[in-house]
Amino acid sequence: MAYRVIGGLEPAGAIGVALGRVVPLYGGLAGFGLLMLLAGAVITHVRKGNGLPKLAPAVACAALVAWYLVLLADLWPVSAATRPVSEPTAGLAD
């Protein structure tokens, strides 16, 4: 039974992440849900004593979802080299 629930949550999360560019709230909630799902997968693999080949996909996907959430929340610092020209810089004299 749990496999059916997980099997339904995974595509729902993928659709929500895809909609995240249009509706950031959906993307954030879906990303958080996928991150929790993948955390459960990592915990299950560790408890079962599975080796790195079975653990690596869950860890890699969790890292990608975490990176997506960071980008969606705009938490990544923007350097002066990548800042758009129209964006004002605070504290710099013209």
N, CA, C and O atoms as CSV, one atom per row, in Angstrom:
chain,resi,resn,atom,element,x,y,z
A,1,MET,N,N,0.818,-1.203,0.000
A,1,MET,CA,C,0.000,0.000,0.000
A,1,MET,C,C,0.856,1.260,0.000
A,1,MET,O,O,0.539,2.225,-0.696
A,2,ALA,N,N,1.933,1.258,0.772
A,2,ALA,CA,C,2.784,2.451,0.842
A,2,ALA,C,C,3.404,2.764,-0.508
A,2,ALA,O,O,3.628,3.929,-0.838
A,3,TYR,N,N,3.684,1.714,-1.300
A,3,TYR,CA,C,4.277,1.940,-2.614
A,3,TYR,C,C,3.326,2.707,-3.527
A,3,TYR,O,O,3.761,3.514,-4.348
A,4,ARG,N,N,2.043,2.454,-3.384
A,4,ARG,CA,C,1.062,3.175,-4.207
A,4,ARG,C,C,0.999,4.649,-3.812
A,4,ARG,O,O,0.889,5.525,-4.670
A,5,VAL,N,N,1.066,4.909,-2.536
A,5,VAL,CA,C,1.039,6.304,-2.071
A,5,VAL,C,C,2.286,7.029,-2.561
A,5,VAL,O,O,2.203,8.136,-3.093
A,6,ILE,N,N,3.435,6.398,-2.377
A,6,ILE,CA,C,4.691,7.007,-2.829
A,6,ILE,C,C,4.671,7.186,-4.340
A,6,ILE,O,O,5.100,8.216,-4.860
A,7,GLY,N,N,4.171,6.173,-5.038
A,7,GLY,CA,C,4.068,6.256,-6.494
A,7,GLY,C,C,3.153,7.373,-6.959
A,7,GLY,O,O,3.338,7.896,-8.059
A,8,GLY,N,N,2.187,7.747,-6.166
A,8,GLY,CA,C,1.318,8.875,-6.502
A,8,GLY,C,C,1.916,10.213,-6.122
A,8,GLY,O,O,1.678,11.217,-6.793
A,9,LEU,N,N,2.695,10.233,-5.044
A,9,LEU,CA,C,3.295,11.485,-4.588
A,9,LEU,C,C,4.435,11.950,-5.500
A,9,LEU,O,O,4.626,13.149,-5.703
A,10,GLU,N,N,5.185,10.997,-6.042
A,10,GLU,CA,C,6.326,11.370,-6.879
A,10,GLU,C,C,5.923,12.162,-8.120
A,10,GLU,O,O,6.481,13.235,-8.349
A,11,PRO,N,N,4.965,11.676,-8.945
A,11,PRO,CA,C,4.577,12.494,-10.105
A,11,PRO,C,C,3.865,13.782,-9.704
A,11,PRO,O,O,3.987,14.793,-10.396
A,12,ALA,N,N,3.123,13.760,-8.596
A,12,ALA,CA,C,2.475,14.995,-8.129
A,12,ALA,C,C,3.534,16.026,-7.755
A,12,ALA,O,O,3.388,17.211,-8.054
A,13,GLY,N,N,4.602,15.569,-7.101
A,13,GLY,CA,C,5.696,16.476,-6.759
A,13,GLY,C,C,6.397,17.006,-7.988
A,13,GLY,O,O,6.758,18.182,-8.042
A,14,ALA,N,N,6.594,16.149,-8.977
A,14,ALA,CA,C,7.253,16.585,-10.215
A,14,ALA,C,C,6.413,17.637,-10.942
A,14,ALA,O,O,6.952,18.612,-11.466
A,15,ILE,N,N,5.103,17.441,-10.973
A,15,ILE,CA,C,4.219,18.424,-11.606
A,15,ILE,C,C,4.254,19.737,-10.828
A,15,ILE,O,O,4.312,20.815,-11.421
A,16,GLY,N,N,4.218,19.645,-9.514
A,16,GLY,CA,C,4.282,20.862,-8.691
A,16,GLY,C,C,5.586,21.615,-8.871
A,16,GLY,O,O,5.595,22.846,-8.914
A,17,VAL,N,N,6.684,20.890,-8.976
A,17,VAL,CA,C,7.984,21.534,-9.202
A,17,VAL,C,C,7.996,22.206,-10.576
A,17,VAL,O,O,8.521,23.309,-10.727
A,18,ALA,N,N,7.414,21.538,-11.576
A,18,ALA,CA,C,7.355,22.131,-12.916
A,18,ALA,C,C,6.504,23.400,-12.919
A,18,ALA,O,O,6.795,24.341,-13.658
A,19,LEU,N,N,5.458,23.428,-12.099
A,19,LEU,CA,C,4.608,24.620,-12.014
A,19,LEU,C,C,5.232,25.728,-11.163
A,19,LEU,O,O,4.718,26.845,-11.119
A,20,GLY,N,N,6.326,25.420,-10.499
A,20,GLY,CA,C,6.961,26.375,-9.595
A,20,GLY,C,C,7.404,27.668,-10.242
A,20,GLY,O,O,7.474,28.701,-9.577
A,21,ARG,N,N,7.706,27.627,-11.530
A,21,ARG,CA,C,8.087,28.870,-12.213
A,21,ARG,C,C,6.899,29.800,-12.380
A,21,ARG,O,O,7.055,31.021,-12.379
A,22,VAL,N,N,5.711,29.225,-12.522
A,22,VAL,CA,C,4.505,30.022,-12.716
A,22,VAL,C,C,3.856,30.363,-11.372
A,22,VAL,O,O,3.449,31.502,-11.142
A,23,VAL,N,N,3.767,29.364,-10.486
A,23,VAL,CA,C,3.160,29.541,-9.166
A,23,VAL,C,C,4.189,29.091,-8.122
A,23,VAL,O,O,4.217,27.917,-7.753
A,24,PRO,N,N,5.031,30.011,-7.643
A,24,PRO,CA,C,6.106,29.622,-6.725
A,24,PRO,C,C,5.637,28.894,-5.464
A,24,PRO,O,O,6.374,28.069,-4.924
A,25,LEU,N,N,4.440,29.182,-4.993
A,25,LEU,CA,C,3.937,28.491,-3.805
A,25,LEU,C,C,3.808,26.993,-4.069
A,25,LEU,O,O,4.207,26.179,-3.237
A,26,TYR,N,N,3.252,26.627,-5.223
A,26,TYR,CA,C,3.138,25.210,-5.583
A,26,TYR,C,C,4.513,24.569,-5.692
A,26,TYR,O,O,4.728,23.455,-5.215
A,27,GLY,N,N,5.435,25.275,-6.318
A,27,GLY,CA,C,6.790,24.751,-6.464
A,27,GLY,C,C,7.470,24.536,-5.126
A,27,GLY,O,O,8.149,23.530,-4.919
A,28,GLY,N,N,7.287,25.480,-4.223
A,28,GLY,CA,C,7.890,25.354,-2.900
A,28,GLY,C,C,7.295,24.219,-2.094
A,28,GLY,O,O,8.022,23.451,-1.463
A,29,LEU,N,N,5.969,24.110,-2.112
A,29,LEU,CA,C,5.322,23.026,-1.380
A,29,LEU,C,C,5.666,21.666,-1.978
A,29,LEU,O,O,5.935,20.711,-1.250
A,30,ALA,N,N,5.655,21.585,-3.300
A,30,ALA,CA,C,5.996,20.324,-3.957
A,30,ALA,C,C,7.457,19.960,-3.703
A,30,ALA,O,O,7.779,18.799,-3.451
A,31,GLY,N,N,8.335,20.955,-3.770
A,31,GLY,CA,C,9.750,20.701,-3.508
A,31,GLY,C,C,9.976,20.227,-2.079
A,31,GLY,O,O,10.759,19.307,-1.843
A,32,PHE,N,N,9.300,20.846,-1.137
A,32,PHE,CA,C,9.423,20.427,0.263
A,32,PHE,C,C,8.898,19.005,0.437
A,32,PHE,O,O,9.507,18.195,1.136
A,33,GLY,N,N,7.774,18.709,-0.196
A,33,GLY,CA,C,7.225,17.357,-0.118
A,33,GLY,C,C,8.162,16.320,-0.712
A,33,GLY,O,O,8.348,15.246,-0.139
A,34,LEU,N,N,8.757,16.637,-1.865
A,34,LEU,CA,C,9.719,15.720,-2.472
A,34,LEU,C,C,10.953,15.558,-1.589
A,34,LEU,O,O,11.502,14.462,-1.476
A,35,LEU,N,N,11.381,16.637,-0.974
A,35,LEU,CA,C,12.548,16.556,-0.098
A,35,LEU,C,C,12.261,15.642,1.098
A,35,LEU,O,O,13.131,14.870,1.503
A,36,MET,N,N,11.064,15.718,1.662
A,36,MET,CA,C,10.697,14.836,2.765
A,36,MET,C,C,10.594,13.377,2.292
A,36,MET,O,O,11.006,12.458,2.999
A,37,LEU,N,N,10.043,13.179,1.098
A,37,LEU,CA,C,9.945,11.840,0.526
A,37,LEU,C,C,11.336,11.240,0.318
A,37,LEU,O,O,11.568,10.073,0.633
A,38,LEU,N,N,12.242,12.033,-0.207
A,38,LEU,CA,C,13.609,11.560,-0.444
A,38,LEU,C,C,14.370,11.362,0.864
A,38,LEU,O,O,15.210,10.467,0.959
A,39,ALA,N,N,14.090,12.173,1.857
A,39,ALA,CA,C,14.711,11.957,3.170
A,39,ALA,C,C,14.271,10.615,3.735
A,39,ALA,O,O,15.073,9.893,4.327
A,40,GLY,N,N,13.004,10.280,3.554
A,40,GLY,CA,C,12.518,8.971,3.971
A,40,GLY,C,C,13.201,7.845,3.217
A,40,GLY,O,O,13.494,6.796,3.791
A,41,ALA,N,N,13.456,8.059,1.929
A,41,ALA,CA,C,14.154,7.046,1.135
A,41,ALA,C,C,15.583,6.852,1.634
A,41,ALA,O,O,16.058,5.721,1.746
A,42,VAL,N,N,16.265,7.954,1.931
A,42,VAL,CA,C,17.643,7.865,2.439
A,42,VAL,C,C,17.658,7.132,3.777
A,42,VAL,O,O,18.491,6.252,3.993
A,43,ILE,N,N,16.751,7.485,4.663
A,43,ILE,CA,C,16.685,6.836,5.982
A,43,ILE,C,C,16.415,5.336,5.821
A,43,ILE,O,O,17.031,4.515,6.502
A,44,THR,N,N,15.501,4.984,4.927
A,44,THR,CA,C,15.180,3.573,4.704
A,44,THR,C,C,16.389,2.810,4.176
A,44,THR,O,O,16.667,1.703,4.637
A,45,HIS,N,N,17.109,3.385,3.218
A,45,HIS,CA,C,18.302,2.723,2.672
A,45,HIS,C,C,19.379,2.554,3.742
A,45,HIS,O,O,20.037,1.516,3.803
A,46,VAL,N,N,19.556,3.558,4.571
A,46,VAL,CA,C,20.568,3.468,5.633
A,46,VAL,C,C,20.173,2.401,6.657
A,46,VAL,O,O,21.013,1.606,7.076
A,47,ARG,N,N,18.913,2.380,7.056
A,47,ARG,CA,C,18.451,1.383,8.042
A,47,ARG,C,C,18.577,-0.042,7.523
A,47,ARG,O,O,18.891,-0.962,8.279
A,48,LYS,N,N,18.330,-0.218,6.224
A,48,LYS,CA,C,18.414,-1.553,5.644
A,48,LYS,C,C,19.866,-1.962,5.384
A,48,LYS,O,O,20.132,-3.121,5.068
A,49,GLY,N,N,20.788,-1.038,5.512
A,49,GLY,CA,C,22.195,-1.345,5.284
A,49,GLY,C,C,22.545,-1.455,3.813
A,49,GLY,O,O,23.528,-2.103,3.455
A,50,ASN,N,N,21.754,-0.832,2.963
A,50,ASN,CA,C,22.058,-0.849,1.534
A,50,ASN,C,C,23.355,-0.100,1.271
A,50,ASN,O,O,23.697,0.842,1.986
A,51,GLY,N,N,24.049,-0.513,0.272
A,51,GLY,CA,C,25.308,0.127,-0.066
A,51,GLY,C,C,25.111,1.432,-0.816
A,51,GLY,O,O,23.985,1.860,-1.073
A,52,LEU,N,N,26.212,2.043,-1.157
A,52,LEU,CA,C,26.208,3.325,-1.855
A,52,LEU,C,C,25.486,3.280,-3.203
A,52,LEU,O,O,24.822,4.256,-3.555
A,53,PRO,N,N,25.586,2.189,-3.972
A,53,PRO,CA,C,24.872,2.180,-5.259
A,53,PRO,C,C,23.361,2.361,-5.131
A,53,PRO,O,O,22.737,2.937,-6.023
A,54,LYS,N,N,22.765,1.885,-4.048
A,54,LYS,CA,C,21.323,2.060,-3.862
A,54,LYS,C,C,20.994,3.354,-3.133
A,54,LYS,O,O,19.881,3.866,-3.250
A,55,LEU,N,N,21.942,3.882,-2.388
A,55,LEU,CA,C,21.723,5.106,-1.615
A,55,LEU,C,C,21.971,6.360,-2.453
A,55,LEU,O,O,21.310,7.379,-2.255
A,56,ALA,N,N,22.910,6.290,-3.379
A,56,ALA,CA,C,23.334,7.473,-4.140
A,56,ALA,C,C,22.207,8.163,-4.917
A,56,ALA,O,O,22.139,9.392,-4.890
A,57,PRO,N,N,21.317,7.433,-5.611
A,57,PRO,CA,C,20.257,8.148,-6.337
A,57,PRO,C,C,19.357,8.985,-5.433
A,57,PRO,O,O,18.985,10.101,-5.795
A,58,ALA,N,N,19.007,8.465,-4.273
A,58,ALA,CA,C,18.147,9.222,-3.353
A,58,ALA,C,C,18.866,10.459,-2.833
A,58,ALA,O,O,18.264,11.526,-2.721
A,59,VAL,N,N,20.156,10.322,-2.514
A,59,VAL,CA,C,20.932,11.463,-2.022
A,59,VAL,C,C,21.092,12.507,-3.127
A,59,VAL,O,O,20.957,13.705,-2.876
A,60,ALA,N,N,21.380,12.054,-4.346
A,60,ALA,CA,C,21.555,12.991,-5.460
A,60,ALA,C,C,20.258,13.737,-5.764
A,60,ALA,O,O,20.275,14.948,-5.980
A,61,CYS,N,N,19.146,13.026,-5.783
A,61,CYS,CA,C,17.857,13.679,-6.043
A,61,CYS,C,C,17.487,14.650,-4.925
A,61,CYS,O,O,16.948,15.726,-5.186
A,62,ALA,N,N,17.774,14.274,-3.691
A,62,ALA,CA,C,17.502,15.175,-2.568
A,62,ALA,C,C,18.344,16.446,-2.686
A,62,ALA,O,O,17.860,17.541,-2.399
A,63,ALA,N,N,19.589,16.302,-3.104
A,63,ALA,CA,C,20.449,17.482,-3.285
A,63,ALA,C,C,19.913,18.375,-4.398
A,63,ALA,O,O,19.942,19.599,-4.272
A,64,LEU,N,N,19.426,17.784,-5.480
A,64,LEU,CA,C,18.860,18.584,-6.575
A,64,LEU,C,C,17.595,19.319,-6.137
A,64,LEU,O,O,17.401,20.483,-6.485
A,65,VAL,N,N,16.749,18.653,-5.386
A,65,VAL,CA,C,15.514,19.295,-4.903
A,65,VAL,C,C,15.855,20.418,-3.918
A,65,VAL,O,O,15.231,21.479,-3.945
A,66,ALA,N,N,16.842,20.184,-3.052
A,66,ALA,CA,C,17.261,21.229,-2.112
A,66,ALA,C,C,17.799,22.442,-2.874
A,66,ALA,O,O,17.513,23.584,-2.514
A,67,TRP,N,N,18.579,22.189,-3.928
A,67,TRP,CA,C,19.116,23.286,-4.748
A,67,TRP,C,C,17.972,24.041,-5.433
A,67,TRP,O,O,17.997,25.270,-5.509
A,68,TYR,N,N,16.974,23.313,-5.929
A,68,TYR,CA,C,15.808,23.933,-6.539
A,68,TYR,C,C,15.113,24.861,-5.546
A,68,TYR,O,O,14.730,25.978,-5.897
A,69,LEU,N,N,14.951,24.399,-4.308
A,69,LEU,CA,C,14.280,25.219,-3.289
A,69,LEU,C,C,15.092,26.471,-2.965
A,69,LEU,O,O,14.523,27.538,-2.738
A,70,VAL,N,N,16.412,26.344,-2.943
A,70,VAL,CA,C,17.264,27.517,-2.697
A,70,VAL,C,C,17.089,28.528,-3.823
A,70,VAL,O,O,16.946,29.725,-3.573
A,71,LEU,N,N,17.101,28.049,-5.057
A,71,LEU,CA,C,16.922,28.959,-6.191
A,71,LEU,C,C,15.521,29.555,-6.219
A,71,LEU,O,O,15.354,30.733,-6.533
A,72,LEU,N,N,14.513,28.750,-5.894
A,72,LEU,CA,C,13.137,29.241,-5.892
A,72,LEU,C,C,12.938,30.313,-4.828
A,72,LEU,O,O,12.222,31.289,-5.051
A,73,ALA,N,N,13.567,30.133,-3.681
A,73,ALA,CA,C,13.437,31.107,-2.590
A,73,ALA,C,C,14.351,32.308,-2.785
A,73,ALA,O,O,14.326,33.249,-1.991
A,74,ASP,N,N,15.154,32.276,-3.839
A,74,ASP,CA,C,16.086,33.368,-4.148
A,74,ASP,C,C,17.042,33.615,-2.980
A,74,ASP,O,O,17.304,34.761,-2.615
A,75,LEU,N,N,17.556,32.537,-2.403
A,75,LEU,CA,C,18.491,32.634,-1.286
A,75,LEU,C,C,19.948,32.633,-1.730
A,75,LEU,O,O,20.839,32.931,-0.935
A,76,TRP,N,N,20.196,32.301,-2.996
A,76,TRP,CA,C,21.561,32.255,-3.475
A,76,TRP,C,C,22.048,33.689,-3.704
A,76,TRP,O,O,21.373,34.461,-4.386
A,77,PRO,N,N,23.204,34.058,-3.148
A,77,PRO,CA,C,23.683,35.432,-3.320
A,77,PRO,C,C,24.049,35.717,-4.771
A,77,PRO,O,O,24.631,34.883,-5.464
A,78,VAL,N,N,23.695,36.900,-5.199
A,78,VAL,CA,C,24.011,37.326,-6.565
A,78,VAL,C,C,25.244,38.202,-6.507
A,78,VAL,O,O,25.276,39.193,-5.777
A,79,SER,N,N,26.256,37.842,-7.271
A,79,SER,CA,C,27.477,38.646,-7.288
A,79,SER,C,C,27.289,39.849,-8.204
A,79,SER,O,O,26.335,39.901,-8.980
A,80,ALA,N,N,28.187,40.805,-8.113
A,80,ALA,CA,C,28.113,42.011,-8.934
A,80,ALA,C,C,28.254,41.665,-10.417
A,80,ALA,O,O,27.710,42.369,-11.267
A,81,ALA,N,N,28.970,40.599,-10.732
A,81,ALA,CA,C,29.176,40.219,-12.124
A,81,ALA,C,C,27.903,39.660,-12.755
A,81,ALA,O,O,27.715,39.799,-13.964
A,82,THR,N,N,27.039,39.044,-11.986
A,82,THR,CA,C,25.825,38.451,-12.539
A,82,THR,C,C,24.575,39.269,-12.256
A,82,THR,O,O,23.484,38.891,-12.680
A,83,ARG,N,N,24.716,40.394,-11.540
A,83,ARG,CA,C,23.558,41.231,-11.217
A,83,ARG,C,C,23.098,41.961,-12.482
A,83,ARG,O,O,23.927,42.493,-13.222
A,84,PRO,N,N,21.796,41.991,-12.735
A,84,PRO,CA,C,21.304,42.729,-13.899
A,84,PRO,C,C,21.661,44.208,-13.797
A,84,PRO,O,O,21.742,44.763,-12.701
A,85,VAL,N,N,21.869,44.827,-14.927
A,85,VAL,CA,C,22.279,46.226,-14.957
A,85,VAL,C,C,21.220,47.125,-14.350
A,85,VAL,O,O,21.558,48.123,-13.713
A,86,SER,N,N,19.946,46.800,-14.527
A,86,SER,CA,C,18.867,47.653,-14.025
A,86,SER,C,C,18.708,47.587,-12.508
A,86,SER,O,O,18.027,48.428,-11.921
A,87,GLU,N,N,19.327,46.601,-11.870
A,87,GLU,CA,C,19.178,46.465,-10.419
A,87,GLU,C,C,20.161,47.399,-9.712
A,87,GLU,O,O,21.366,47.320,-9.951
A,88,PRO,N,N,19.662,48.275,-8.852
A,88,PRO,CA,C,20.568,49.200,-8.171
A,88,PRO,C,C,21.446,48.483,-7.156
A,88,PRO,O,O,21.037,47.489,-6.557
A,89,THR,N,N,22.638,48.989,-6.974
A,89,THR,CA,C,23.534,48.422,-5.976
A,89,THR,C,C,23.568,49.364,-4.783
A,89,THR,O,O,23.795,50.565,-4.934
A,90,ALA,N,N,23.348,48.824,-3.625
A,90,ALA,CA,C,23.290,49.627,-2.405
A,90,ALA,C,C,24.685,49.982,-1.957
A,90,ALA,O,O,25.576,49.133,-1.964
A,91,GLY,N,N,24.886,51.223,-1.568
A,91,GLY,CA,C,26.144,51.656,-0.985
A,91,GLY,C,C,27.227,52.026,-1.971
A,91,GLY,O,O,28.325,52.397,-1.555
A,92,LEU,N,N,26.962,51.940,-3.254
A,92,LEU,CA,C,27.983,52.303,-4.246
A,92,LEU,C,C,27.644,53.660,-4.838
A,92,LEU,O,O,26.513,53.900,-5.261
A,93,ALA,N,N,28.622,54.537,-4.865
A,93,ALA,CA,C,28.411,55.867,-5.437
A,93,ALA,C,C,28.549,55.792,-6.952
A,93,ALA,O,O,29.389,55.061,-7.478
A,94,ASP,N,N,27.709,56.563,-7.646
A,94,ASP,CA,C,27.770,56.593,-9.122
A,94,ASP,C,C,28.794,57.551,-9.603
A,94,ASP,O,O,28.979,57.703,-10.811
